[in-house]
Amino acid sequence: MNKTLDDYMSDPDIANEPKALREIHAIRLMIYDETKDMTAAEHTAYYKGSADRLISGKCEPVRRVTEI
């Protein structure tokens, strides 16, 4: 089950932070969970894909790369 940003925002460890800081922590936690079990090649593809989407204007949530 993939957690949504709202799931991370309601994490009790960051619940007492100001909203802007809580959003930053939630995004950091989401990226960590998505990338923690990746190989070096998967990490490269993950971040290269993020940059390509940003440049092309198609900024959608990044999903874990399963094949290269």
Buried (B, 14 or more C-beta within 10 A) or exposed (E): EEBEEEEBBEBEEBEEBEEEEBBEBBEEBBBEEBBEEBEEEBEEBBBEEEEEBEEEEEEEEBEBBEEE
